[in-house]
Structures are given as C-alpha cells and as structure tokens.
C-alpha cells in the first residue's frame, strides 16, 4: 500500500510550461527538468486539468507518460499543452526512481499562473515560460 512506501523529498526536479515559436506560430509544452547529478529512472508523469469555466465544473482526461531514463542535468518534453487549458488548474504527478529509492511529487500550475506577467526566461530550457519547483 502507498502508506507503507517511504517516499523521500523531491529535490532538483522541476516542471515548466514553456513556449516555442515555429513558422510564426506559438506552441506550448510541458517539460521536466532534472538538475540532479544522477539519472532518474522509470519517470512516470500523470497530468490532468480541473476547475471552473463560466461557473461550470470542468475536468480533462488524465494522461500518463513514461520516461525510462532522464539523464543527469537534462530535460525532456512531457507533452504539448493547449493554452485554452490555462484557465484550469493543471496538475502533474511525478514519480521516479534514483537507484532503488522512489520519489514522488505533485506539481500544480493553478488557474491564472500562466498569465503573461508570470512568463519569464527559463535558463535550463532557453525558453520563455513558467517554472514550478
């Protein structure tokens, strides 16, 4: 059972929602960044959106992604994200192993966090976006 698993605190792992410009169009994506000096293995990320739109409760589908290995001091694109979802809370649950220890953390980009005033340069990606640690 989950309560019997000893989860260690997550350090050195961040999530970002960042934009790229290609052929005059803007595309947004979700990225995982490993700042640790050791590889992460069996990285599982689930994502979902939820919240109110015009007073009505909305939920997106839950997506699941698996990254077998994420090298030290590296990053990977997890999924594209539609900017229409920025009006919702966007939750990403990240679980991974370092050696034989499991780590687990929930990252939530709350509704409004993708406002243009929060978008900054993310040096690890060399892109504009919002960084969550």
KETORLUM-155290 format. One record per residue: residue in three letters; x, y, z of N, C-alpha, C in turn; residue number from 1. Coordinates in steps of 0.05 Angstrom, whole numbers. Example, Ala and Ser with C-alpha at 12.3 -4.5 7.8 and 13.67 -1.06 7.14 Angstrom:
KETORLUM-155290
{'ALA',{264,-114,156},{246,-90,156},{264,-66,156},1}
{'SER',{257,-45,142},{273,-21,143},{258,1,157},2}
This chain:
KETORLUM-155290
{'UNK',{17,-23,0},{0,0,0},{18,25,0},1}
{'UNK',{7,46,-11},{22,71,-14},{32,81,13},2}
{'UNK',{16,79,34},{24,88,61},{49,74,72},3}
{'UNK',{54,50,61},{77,34,70},{103,40,55},4}
{'UNK',{101,57,34},{124,64,18},{137,88,30},5}
{'UNK',{163,88,34},{178,110,45},{186,129,22},6}
{'UNK',{171,150,18},{177,170,-3},{196,190,8},7}
{'UNK',{217,196,-7},{237,216,1},{229,243,-11},8}
{'UNK',{238,265,1},{231,291,-10},{244,295,-37},9}
{'UNK',{230,308,-55},{240,313,-82},{257,338,-82},10}
{'UNK',{281,336,-92},{298,359,-96},{311,357,-124},11}
{'UNK',{315,380,-136},{329,380,-162},{312,373,-186},12}
{'UNK',{286,370,-182},{268,363,-204},{248,386,-206},13}
{'UNK',{245,397,-230},{226,419,-235},{209,413,-259},14}
{'UNK',{186,426,-260},{169,424,-283},{165,452,-295},15}
{'UNK',{163,454,-321},{159,480,-333},{138,478,-355},16}
{'UNK',{123,499,-359},{106,502,-383},{119,525,-398},17}
{'UNK',{128,519,-422},{143,538,-438},{134,538,-467},18}
{'UNK',{140,560,-480},{131,563,-508},{154,564,-527},19}
{'UNK',{149,553,-551},{168,554,-573},{154,568,-596},20}
{'UNK',{170,581,-612},{160,595,-636},{170,580,-661},21}
{'UNK',{152,571,-678},{160,558,-702},{142,567,-725},22}
{'UNK',{154,576,-747},{139,585,-770},{117,604,-764},23}
{'UNK',{123,622,-746},{103,643,-739},{81,635,-720},24}
{'UNK',{82,610,-710},{61,601,-691},{74,594,-665},25}
{'UNK',{59,597,-643},{69,592,-617},{58,565,-607},26}
{'UNK',{76,548,-597},{68,522,-587},{77,521,-558},27}
{'UNK',{59,511,-540},{66,508,-512},{71,479,-506},28}
{'UNK',{89,474,-487},{95,446,-479},{102,445,-450},29}
{'UNK',{99,421,-439},{106,415,-411},{133,401,-411},30}
{'UNK',{151,410,-394},{178,399,-393},{185,390,-365},31}
{'UNK',{200,369,-363},{211,361,-337},{241,366,-338},32}
{'UNK',{252,377,-316},{280,385,-315},{293,370,-292},33}
{'UNK',{314,356,-297},{329,342,-276},{355,357,-271},34}
{'UNK',{357,371,-249},{381,386,-242},{400,369,-225},35}
{'UNK',{393,345,-219},{410,327,-203},{434,317,-219},36}
{'UNK',{454,309,-204},{478,298,-217},{476,268,-221},37}
{'UNK',{452,258,-219},{447,229,-222},{422,225,-240},38}
{'UNK',{422,203,-254},{400,196,-272},{374,190,-256},39}
{'UNK',{352,197,-267},{326,189,-257},{316,166,-275},40}
{'UNK',{304,146,-263},{295,123,-279},{265,118,-274},41}
{'UNK',{252,106,-294},{224,100,-293},{207,124,-283},42}
{'UNK',{210,146,-297},{196,170,-291},{168,168,-302},43}
{'UNK',{148,168,-284},{120,167,-292},{107,194,-285},44}
{'UNK',{93,206,-305},{80,231,-301},{51,228,-309},45}
{'UNK',{33,235,-291},{5,237,-299},{-3,266,-299},46}
{'UNK',{-21,273,-317},{-29,301,-319},{-60,302,-322},47}
{'UNK',{-71,323,-310},{-100,328,-313},{-105,357,-307},48}
{'UNK',{-127,367,-318},{-136,394,-313},{-163,394,-300},49}
{'UNK',{-168,414,-282},{-194,415,-269},{-199,444,-260},50}
{'UNK',{-224,451,-257},{-232,477,-247},{-258,486,-258},51}
{'UNK',{-264,512,-256},{-289,523,-265},{-286,540,-290},52}
{'UNK',{-303,536,-308},{-305,553,-332},{-334,563,-334},53}
{'UNK',{-337,589,-333},{-364,601,-333},{-382,589,-311},54}
{'UNK',{-370,584,-288},{-386,573,-265},{-392,543,-267},55}
{'UNK',{-382,531,-288},{-387,502,-291},{-362,486,-286},56}
{'UNK',{-364,464,-271},{-341,447,-265},{-332,433,-290},57}
{'UNK',{-305,434,-295},{-294,421,-319},{-270,404,-310},58}
{'UNK',{-267,382,-324},{-244,364,-319},{-234,354,-346},59}
{'UNK',{-208,352,-349},{-196,340,-373},{-192,310,-368},60}
{'UNK',{-185,297,-390},{-176,269,-387},{-150,268,-372},61}
{'UNK',{-145,245,-359},{-119,241,-346},{-100,228,-366},62}
{'UNK',{-77,240,-370},{-57,229,-389},{-34,218,-372},63}
{'UNK',{-22,197,-383},{1,184,-369},{24,182,-388},64}
{'UNK',{48,189,-378},{72,189,-394},{94,174,-379},65}
{'UNK',{111,160,-394},{133,145,-382},{159,153,-395},66}
{'UNK',{178,160,-380},{205,166,-390},{223,146,-376},67}
{'UNK',{235,128,-391},{251,106,-380},{275,117,-365},68}
{'UNK',{289,135,-377},{313,147,-365},{314,177,-371},69}
{'UNK',{321,193,-350},{325,221,-354},{352,227,-342},70}
{'UNK',{372,232,-359},{400,235,-351},{404,257,-331},71}
{'UNK',{428,257,-319},{435,279,-300},{435,306,-315},72}
{'UNK',{426,326,-301},{426,353,-312},{414,355,-340},73}
{'UNK',{391,343,-344},{379,342,-371},{349,348,-368},74}
{'UNK',{336,350,-391},{307,356,-391},{294,340,-413},75}
{'UNK',{268,338,-412},{252,324,-432},{225,337,-434},76}
{'UNK',{215,337,-459},{188,347,-463},{168,325,-456},77}
{'UNK',{149,331,-439},{130,312,-430},{106,310,-449},78}
{'UNK',{94,334,-455},{71,334,-472},{66,363,-482},79}
{'UNK',{53,365,-505},{44,392,-513},{20,399,-496},80}
{'UNK',{14,425,-493},{-9,434,-477},{-23,457,-492},81}
{'UNK',{-49,455,-493},{-65,475,-507},{-68,499,-488},82}
{'UNK',{-62,523,-497},{-65,547,-480},{-93,551,-470},83}
{'UNK',{-113,540,-483},{-141,542,-473},{-144,528,-446},84}
{'UNK',{-126,511,-439},{-127,497,-413},{-115,514,-390},85}
{'UNK',{-103,536,-396},{-91,553,-376},{-111,565,-357},86}
{'UNK',{-137,565,-364},{-158,575,-346},{-165,555,-324},87}
{'UNK',{-154,531,-327},{-158,509,-307},{-133,506,-290},88}
{'UNK',{-136,491,-268},{-113,482,-253},{-101,458,-268},89}
{'UNK',{-75,459,-274},{-63,437,-288},{-44,422,-269},90}
{'UNK',{-51,397,-263},{-37,381,-243},{-19,360,-257},91}
{'UNK',{5,358,-247},{24,338,-257},{35,323,-233},92}
{'UNK',{30,297,-233},{40,280,-211},{65,265,-222},93}
{'UNK',{88,269,-210},{113,258,-220},{124,238,-200},94}
{'UNK',{130,214,-209},{142,193,-193},{166,182,-208},95}
{'UNK',{188,177,-194},{212,167,-207},{230,153,-186},96}
{'UNK',{249,138,-197},{269,125,-180},{297,138,-184},97}
{'UNK',{311,140,-162},{340,144,-163},{352,120,-148},98}
{'UNK',{367,104,-164},{377,78,-154},{353,62,-146},99}
{'UNK',{350,54,-121},{327,37,-113},{307,53,-95},100}
{'UNK',{310,79,-94},{292,96,-78},{271,110,-96},101}
{'UNK',{246,110,-87},{225,122,-102},{220,151,-91},102}
{'UNK',{214,169,-110},{208,196,-104},{182,203,-117},103}
{'UNK',{167,222,-105},{140,228,-114},{133,256,-107},104}
{'UNK',{122,272,-126},{114,299,-121},{92,308,-140},105}
{'UNK',{74,324,-129},{52,336,-145},{59,365,-151},106}
{'UNK',{58,372,-176},{62,400,-185},{36,410,-196},107}
{'UNK',{26,433,-186},{1,444,-196},{6,472,-206},108}
{'UNK',{0,477,-231},{0,503,-242},{-29,513,-239},109}
{'UNK',{-33,530,-219},{-61,538,-213},{-71,557,-235},110}
{'UNK',{-97,558,-236},{-111,575,-255},{-100,604,-253},111}
{'UNK',{-92,615,-275},{-80,642,-276},{-50,643,-274},112}
{'UNK',{-37,620,-267},{-8,620,-264},{6,624,-291},113}
{'UNK',{-8,620,-313},{5,623,-339},{0,651,-351},114}
{'UNK',{-9,669,-333},{-13,697,-342},{14,708,-352},115}
{'UNK',{12,725,-372},{36,736,-385},{56,749,-366},116}
{'UNK',{46,760,-343},{64,772,-323},{81,752,-309},117}
{'UNK',{73,726,-309},{89,705,-296},{108,691,-315},118}
{'UNK',{106,697,-340},{123,683,-360},{151,697,-361},119}
{'UNK',{172,680,-356},{199,690,-355},{217,671,-370},120}
{'UNK',{242,680,-374},{262,663,-387},{270,640,-368},121}
{'UNK',{270,616,-378},{278,592,-363},{305,584,-374},122}
{'UNK',{326,589,-359},{353,584,-370},{358,555,-377},123}
{'UNK',{347,536,-362},{352,507,-367},{341,499,-394},124}
{'UNK',{320,513,-403},{307,506,-429},{314,526,-451},125}
{'UNK',{323,549,-442},{328,572,-460},{302,579,-475},126}
{'UNK',{280,578,-460},{253,585,-470},{239,603,-450},127}
{'UNK',{218,616,-460},{200,632,-443},{178,614,-431},128}
{'UNK',{173,617,-405},{152,601,-393},{150,605,-364},129}
{'UNK',{136,587,-351},{132,588,-321},{145,563,-310},130}
{'UNK',{162,567,-290},{177,545,-277},{164,539,-250},131}
{'UNK',{161,513,-245},{149,504,-219},{170,485,-206},132}
{'UNK',{177,490,-181},{196,473,-168},{185,461,-142},133}
